[in-house]
Amino acid sequence: MHDLGLIGFLLILIGLGFKRPFVFVLGYVYVDIVSPQRLSYYLLNSVPVSLIFFVLAVIGYAAMDDKSGARLSGRQAVMLLLLAWCGYTTLTADFPAAALTKWDWVWKALTFAIFLPFTLRTKLRIEALLLFMVLSAASLIIVGGIKTLLSGGGYGALDLGISDNSGLYEGSTISTVAIAIIPTILYLAKYGTVFPPDWRVKLFAWALVFACLLIPIGTQTRTGLICIGLVAVMMLRETNRRFLYIAGVGIAVAAAVPFLPASYTQRMQTIEGYKGDASATTRIAVWRWTWKYVQDHPGGGGFDAYLQNHLVIHLSDTDKALGGSETVNSVEYDKARAYHSAYFEMLGEQGFFGFALWAMLHLAGLFRMELLRRRFRKSTDPGEGWISPLATALQHGHIIYLVGSLFIAIAFQPFVYMLVAAEIGLDGYIRRTRPRRAKRPMGRPLPTPPPATAATA
């Protein structure tokens, strides 16, 4: 019955797609995030579900979609260059077999992200994309939140449906994504039109936000705690009653701490004493090795170049048997340890050029969302009230990813590239429907908006 339910849902999406081809795009989003073929016991295991939806999405766009005004944006060009560079480094990789394994999914993530903005021609499509991204991630987050409430979770022990520790099923990755989508959840609860924001939508949204906050507790990942602190600070930027907000956050934290599992608080304390924590110290050793490696190999070593590292790890901790009064130093050795950082992942695998492309892509997205946020935040046009809040939500989610990825190797996480594509789609939509305002220099007063029409709604 489990497999039949998954197959039935996919067939419904395919059937709807033949009537509205954009549904094929949404179907690919669901498949790429949730990976139903990995959740299936036997019926979907050997079916290339993602390839089927991608082919249908491209054919549907080519055959039936409006392409007037479509053009390749600067950020899409950057992704195209990054795709080509990754292909080159794969051909020259230090570990060809391992590199081809990673290339097999990286090129799909980049290709879909390049294609996706062409399909985001209306506000409804942008909202539908974000809704599918949030709900697809929510199918994992809700399960994780419930299990956290029932069991407290545990580092590497929170089961989200499969035992495969990859994609969004990996603890640190789902923690980062869960916190990163909170701004988008709140946006959809206030400005969404697919599900009008009544009390039921708002209740579900706040319950989902609560589940998102539970994920870092259930996975017991330090990255998640950092992301929670970051989203709390960024929400302060948008609130009008800041002192009341700060007081509310303080009360909420004070009330929550007594209910946190002891194992969680003990693990979070290692953030301060990182020199005595093998995991944290190993990461620093890997980063040092990667920096030295890229000095000698400025073009990078291709995917999974970390497999050749050999590490000397120096630990320093206090001896609890002596009341914590004496420092105990030790040395450990390790090899073939992963990067544990998207930034060093890009440096080690793609070199300085690949890292520059990757950084340019993300920084340009943050800059463009800031421009849209400022240009439309004081608009009095009823048809434009959603633009600045959406740009802010996307920007905040993007910043959370960039901070969280400091500590996890998710430089090519497909979910993030969908977020980047949504930013490009929003930017392109504004350029097409409001060209004068999209190009207006920052800081200049908003011109008087023209009357809203059905074409621009």
N, C-alpha and C positions, 0 to 999 in steps of 0.2 A: 504493500500500500504506500510505503514511503516513496519508492521509486516511481510508482504510478502518479502520485501527487506531483512530483517534480516534472515528470514528462507532460502531464496535463497542463501545468502552468506554462511550460515552454511552448506547447502547441497552441495555447490561447494567444500568446504573444505573437507567434508566427501568423496565426489567422488574422489577428488585428493588423499586423504589419502589411498584409496584402491590400488592406483598405487604406491604412495610413502608414506609409513606408517609414516614417520617423520612429515608429514603434520598434522596427528592427534595430535601430540605434540604441534605444532604451533596453532592448533585450540583450544586446551585447554588453551593455553596462552591467546589467544584473549578472550575467554569466561570468564576466571578468572579475567581479567583486566577490560573489558568493561561491563560485566554482561548483555548481550543482553536480557536475560529473564526478567530483571528488566526494560529494556527499552520498552519491548513489551507491547501492550495494552491488549491482551487477548490470542494470539495463543501460546506463549512460556511460559506463566506464570506457568503452571503446569508441564512443561517438565524438567526433570533433565539433562539439557544440559551439564553441566560440568562433571557429572558422565559418561554420554555417551562418551564424548571425552576422558576422562581419561581411561576408560575401553578399548576403541579402541586403544589408544596409547600404553597401556601395552600389549595388544594382538598383535598389529603390531610389537612391539619390540621383543616380545618373539618368534613370528612365523617367522619373515623375516629379522631381523636386524643381523648384524655381531657383535658377542660378544667376539671375540678373544682379549685377553689382558684386558678385563674388570675386574675391581676390585673395592672394596669399599675403598674410600679414607678416610683419617683421619677425614676430615670435614664432610663427609657423616656419619661416625660413631658417631661423636658428635651430629649431627642432629637426628640420631636414638636414642641416649641416651636421648636427649632433648624431643623427642616425647614420649618415655616411661615414663620419669619423669612427663611430662604434663598429661599423662594418669593417673598416680598414684595420683597426686595432685587433679585431677578432681574427682576421687573416694572418696577422703578425704576432699573435698572442704567445706568451711564454708557455701556456698550457692549452694547446689547441682544442683538445677534447672537452675540457671543462668550460672553455670560453664558448664553444658552440652550444653547449647546454643552456647557458645563460642567455646567449644571443637569441635562442629560439623563442623566448618570451619578451625580451627587451625590444626587439624590432616591432613586435605586434603592439606593445604599449605605445611606442613613439609614433608608429604609423597611424594608429587609431586617433591619437591626440592631434596629429596633423590634419586628419580628415574631419574630425568632429566639429570644429568651428564652422565649416562650410554649411552644416546642417542646422545650425542655431540661428535661424533667420528671424525668429519672433520671440517676444517676451514669454509666450506660453511654452515654447520649446526649451528656452533656457531654464524656466522654472521646472518643467517636466524632467529635464536632465538632473537638476539638483535634487528633486524629489526622489528620483530613482536611486541616485547615489546614496542619499540619506537612508532611505528605507532598506536598500540592499545591505548597507553596513549595519543598520538596526537589527536585521535578522540575526546577526552574530552578537551584537551588543546586548540585546534584550536577553538572549540566552545566557551570556556571560554575567549580566547583572543579577539575574535570578539565582544563578549558581553561587555568586558571591554572597548574596543575602542568606542563602541556605547553609553554605559551608565555609565562607570566609576566603575561599580561593587559596592561592599559593603560588610561589614563583615557579613557572614552568608546569603548573599542575592544573590550571583552569582549562577545562575541556570545552571548546566552542563547537564541537560537532565532529571533528576529525582529529586524528593524532598527528597529522602532517604539520610540522612547524614551519610553514611557509606562507607567503602572502599575508592577508589580514588575519590569518589564524595564528600568527606569531605574537607573543605577548606584548612586546614593546611596540610593535607596529600597530596593533589594534588599539593600544592605549593612546598612541599619538593621534591616530585617525579619529578615535572616539571623541577626544577633546577638540580636535580641529573642526569637527562638523557642528559643534555646539552653536557657533554664531549663525550658521546656515539654518539650523533647526529653529532658532528663535526668529530669524527672518521669515521663514515659511509660515510660522505660527501667526505672524502679524500681517504679512503682506501677500501670502499665498492666495491663489485664485482657483487652483485645481481642487483643493479642499478649503472652502471659505472658512476664515478664522473664527469659528464659533467656540463655545466653551469646550466642546468635545475635542476639537483640534488642539486647543491650548492645553487641555489636560493631558492629552497624549504627548504633546511636545515637551512639557515639563517633566513628565514621567520618563521620557526618552533621555532628556538631559540628565536626570538623576541616574539612569542606567549608565550613561556615558561616564559620569563621575565615579561610578562603582568599578568600572573596568580597570583603571590603574590600581585600585585596591585589590581586586580579585587576582590580577596578574602580578601584583607586588613589584611593579617596575618603577624605578626611580625616574625614568624619563617621563612617565605619566604624571608624577607629582610635580615635576618642573612645568609641564604643559598646563596643569590645573592652575598653578600660580600665575602663569602667563596669561591665560584667558581671563582670570579674575582682574588682572591689571588692565588689560585691553578693554574690558567692558566698562571700566571706570572712565575711560576716554569718552564714552558715548552717553553716560548718565548725567542728568541735570542735578540730581541731589547726591553729590559725591560723599558728603559726610555721612548721610544716612546709609548709602551703599556700603561704605567702609565699615560702619558699625554693624550692619547686617551680615557682612562677610565674616567679621570677627566673631560674632555670636554663633554663626553657623559652624565655623571651624571649632570653636570651643565646645559646642554641643556634640560635634561628630567625633572628636578625638577619643573620648572614653569608649566608644563603640568599635574602634578600629581593632583588628586582630593584633595580638602582641607580635606575631611574626612580621607583620607589615611595618609596625613602628620600629622594630629592631633593624629591618632592612633599610629603611629610610635614614636611619642614623649613620649608616655607612657613607652617606654623601659627604658628611663632614670629615670622617676618618678614612678617607679613600686610600691612604697609603697602607693601611692594614687590610684592605679588602682586595683579594686576589683578582676578582673580576674587573674592578675599576683600574687597578694598577696594570693589569694585562692590556687593557685598552690603550693606556698611555704608552706602553711599550710598543704596541702595534703602530700607533700614530707616529712615533719617533722613527720606527723602521721604515714606514711608508714615505716619510719626508726624505730620509736618506736615499731610499730607492729611487724616488722620482728625480733627485738631483742627478743621478747617473743615467736615468732613463726618462728624459723629459717628455717623451711621447707616450709614456705609460706602458704597462705590461699586458694589456688586454684583460678581459674578464677573469676574475678569480686569480689575479696575479699574487694575492696574499699567500697562496699555497706554498710559496718558496721561503716564507719568512722563518727565521730562527730567533727566538727572543730570550733575553736574560732579564728576569723580573725581580726587582729589589723590593721587598716588603719590609715595612716598619710598623710595629704594633707594641702596645703596652702589655706587660705580663700581669694578668688579673690575679694570679696567685700571690703576687707581691703587692697587691693593692693598687696596681696601676702605676707604681712609682718607677718602674724600670722599663726602658725601651728595648725590645727584642728585634733584631734585624735578621732577615733570612733572604736567601736567594733561591729562586725557582727558574726552571727552564721550560720553554714551550716552543711549539712550531706550528706552522700552517693555521694561525689564528686569524679569523675574519676581521675586517676593518672596524666594525662597530661604530661607523660614522659615515654618513653619506658624503661628506666633504673629502675625507681621506679615501673613500671608495672611488670617487671620481678622479682624484689625483693619482692614486696607484694604478687604476685601470685605464684611464683615458689621458693621463698626463696633463700638462699645463693647458694645452689647447682645448681639450675636452672639458676640463674644469672651468675654463673661461666661458665656453659656450653655455654650460649648465648654469653658472652663476649669472650670466647675462640674461638668460631666459627667466629666472626667478626674480631678479632685481627689476627687470623691465615690467613684469607683471605687477609687482608691488607699486611701482611708480605710476603705472597707468590707472590702477584702482584708486590710488590717492588723488589723482587728477579728477576722476569721475566723482569721487566722494566730495571733493571741495566744490566742484562746478555745479553740482545739483543739490547740495545739502540745504540751500536756502530758496530753492525753486518753489514758486507758488502755484505752478501748474499742477492740477490734480493728477494728470497723467504721468508726471515725473517724480512723484513722491517716493516711488520704490527704488529709484536708480541709486541714489547715494547710500541707502541702507544695504542694498545688495552688494555694491562695490566694497563697502566696509566689511560685510560678513565674509566675502571672498578673500579680502586682504588679510583679515584676522586669522582665518583658517590657514592661509598660506604662510603667515608668520609662525604660527604654531608648528606647522610642518618643518619649517626651516630651523627652528630651535630644537624640536624633538629629534630631527635627523642629525644633529650634532653627535648623538650618542647611539644611533642605529643606522645600519647600512641600507637605506631605502632610497638611494638616488634615482632608481628607476621604478619605484612603486607605481603601478598603473593608476591607482586611485588619485594620486597627486597630479598626474598628467591630465586626468579628466578635469580636475579642478582648474588647472592652467588653461585647458581648452574652454571651460566655462567663462573664464576671465576674457579670453580672446573673443569668444562669442558675444559677450556683453559689450565689449569695446566696439566690435564690428557692427552690432545692432545700433548702437548710439551714433556711430559714424554715418550709417545709412539713413537713419530716420531723423537725426538732428545734426547735420553736418556742420552748421555754423557754430553750434555750442560745443561739439566734440573737439574742434580745433581752436577754440577760444583760449588765449593765454591765461595761465593761472593768475588769479587775483583780480582780473577785470570783472566789473559788475555784470550780472546776468542780463541779457537783453530780454525785452518783453516777449514772452513765448507766444507763438501762433496758436490759434484755436485747435484743440485736439480733434483729430479725425479718426475714423475707423482704421485707416491704414497705419497710423502711428500708435494706436492703443496697444 
